[in-house]
Amino acid sequence: MAGSANARSAGAASSASLALRLLAVALGIFFVFTALGKIDWLANGAILLERFQRALPNARPSARWYLETIAIPGAPLFARLVPLAEFCAGAALVIGFWPRLVAGLALFMILNFHFIDGSYWSVEFLRSGIGLPVIGGLLALAIGGRALPWAVKP
């Protein structure tokens, strides 16, 4: 009886690991294609700067401070870093390289984007596929993505 309970427990753990692995691959593909959509930013930092400037008039006070103090002055650098970071995070999630660390860093990046555009306070955030599903998936990987099957081990 105890042996079958251990077997069920091991099977449940492997199912959960497999589910997290599939989630990592799906989010990785999402990030790779999100990065490819921003490839123009590498050559033209003004694209991101314009996006920040459009967000500024309607920004909440904390987001306004962040935009004026960090985001807008750093836009030329961020315009290059964001697509590269998204692509690297996506590739790392697909191959399973340090999934907990990568998911945590990608989560920080996504939370930052939503903070800047103020989407946390809109109903659309709750319906959007890039809101709660991505944040929830990254959080699940950051917490439980330790040893996933079919992953590159550092």
URFEN-V937347 format. One record per residue. RES is the residue in one letter. PHI is phi in degrees with one decimal (none if undefined). PSI is psi in degrees with one decimal (* if undefined). NEAR is the number of other C-alpha atoms within 12 Angstrom. Layout:
RES_PHI_PSI_NEAR, RES_PHI_PSI_NEAR
This chain:
M_none_-44.1_7, A_-66.3_-34.5_8, G_-64.1_-39.5_9, S_-71.7_-31.2_10, A_-67.0_-40.3_11, N_-66.7_-38.7_12, A_-64.4_-42.3_13, R_-63.7_-41.0_14, S_-64.1_-42.5_14, A_-66.1_-38.8_14, G_-65.4_-39.8_14, A_-66.0_-40.2_14, A_-64.8_-41.5_19, S_-69.5_-33.6_18, S_-66.0_-41.8_16, A_-65.6_-41.2_22, S_-63.3_-41.7_27, L_-64.4_-41.3_24, A_-62.2_-43.1_22, L_-66.4_-35.0_37, R_-63.9_-43.9_38, L_-63.5_-38.7_27, L_-62.9_-41.7_35, A_-62.1_-42.1_45, V_-64.9_-45.5_33, A_-62.1_-45.9_26, L_-67.7_-34.4_40, G_-61.8_-45.0_36, I_-62.6_-41.6_25, F_-56.0_-47.9_29, F_-67.3_-39.0_36, V_-60.4_-47.0_28, F_-73.1_-29.3_21, T_-64.6_-41.6_25, A_-64.7_-41.6_27, L_-62.6_-30.5_21, G_-70.8_-13.7_17, K_-111.9_17.0_26, I_-60.0_-31.0_24, D_-63.1_-26.1_19, W_-61.7_-28.9_26, L_-61.9_-33.8_24, A_-96.9_-18.7_17, N_-140.3_91.7_18, G_-65.9_-15.7_27, A_-66.1_-22.5_22, I_-62.6_-47.1_23, L_-70.6_-40.3_32, L_-57.3_-44.3_26, E_-61.2_-39.3_20, R_-63.3_-43.4_22, F_-63.2_-42.3_35, Q_-67.3_-32.7_24, R_-67.3_-34.3_17, A_-76.2_-24.6_28, L_-59.1_-47.3_26, P_-62.0_-31.1_18, N_-103.3_7.6_17, A_-71.9_145.0_24, R_-66.9_160.0_20, P_-54.1_-43.7_18, S_-67.6_-39.7_17, A_-69.6_-35.6_28, R_-61.3_-46.5_24, W_-58.5_-46.4_20, Y_-61.2_-44.3_26, L_-62.1_-48.2_33, E_-70.3_-34.4_23, T_-92.0_-36.1_16, I_-117.7_-54.7_20, A_-67.6_-51.3_31, I_-66.3_-46.9_29, P_-63.2_-30.3_21, G_-94.9_6.3_21, A_-54.3_-43.3_28, P_-59.7_-38.6_23, L_-72.4_-46.5_24, F_-63.5_-31.8_31, A_-62.4_-28.3_31, R_-89.2_-38.5_26, L_-70.0_-40.8_24, V_-59.8_-53.7_37, P_-62.3_-37.6_30, L_-65.7_-43.5_27, A_-65.2_-42.0_33, E_-64.3_-42.4_36, F_-65.3_-46.2_29, C_-64.4_-41.4_31, A_-62.7_-44.0_41, G_-61.8_-46.5_37, A_-63.3_-42.3_32, A_-64.0_-39.4_33, L_-68.1_-38.8_44, V_-63.1_-45.3_32, I_-86.4_-9.1_28, G_80.8_28.2_37, F_-85.8_116.3_30, W_45.4_59.1_30, P_-61.6_-35.5_46, R_-67.5_-46.8_29, L_-64.8_-47.1_25, V_-62.6_-44.0_35, A_-62.7_-39.8_45, G_-63.6_-43.4_28, L_-67.7_-41.0_27, A_-65.2_-37.1_40, L_-61.7_-44.1_35, F_-58.8_-42.4_23, M_-63.9_-45.9_25, I_-65.3_-43.4_32, L_-60.7_-36.7_26, N_-62.8_-45.7_24, F_-60.8_-45.8_28, H_-67.4_-32.6_27, F_-64.4_-45.5_29, I_-62.0_-45.4_33, D_-87.5_0.8_31, G_70.1_18.5_28, S_-71.4_-16.3_26, Y_-57.6_-28.4_25, W_-99.0_19.5_15, S_-120.0_152.5_14, V_-65.5_-31.5_12, E_-59.7_-32.4_15, F_-58.2_-38.1_22, L_-73.2_-23.5_18, R_-98.9_-17.6_14, S_-75.8_141.0_16, G_-70.3_-17.0_15, I_-99.4_8.7_25, G_-95.4_-109.2_28, L_-59.9_-39.4_23, P_-60.8_-42.2_21, V_-70.8_-44.4_33, I_-62.5_-45.4_31, G_-63.2_-42.1_26, G_-64.6_-44.1_35, L_-65.9_-38.3_41, L_-64.3_-42.6_29, A_-60.6_-42.1_29, L_-69.3_-38.5_40, A_-65.1_-32.8_29, I_-84.3_-47.9_20, G_-112.8_4.9_27, G_-88.2_40.0_34, R_-69.4_-63.1_28, A_-123.6_90.2_26, L_-94.8_147.1_32, P_-68.4_155.2_26, W_53.2_45.3_21, A_-121.9_151.3_25, V_-74.2_128.9_18, K_-98.0_125.2_15, P_-70.1_*_12
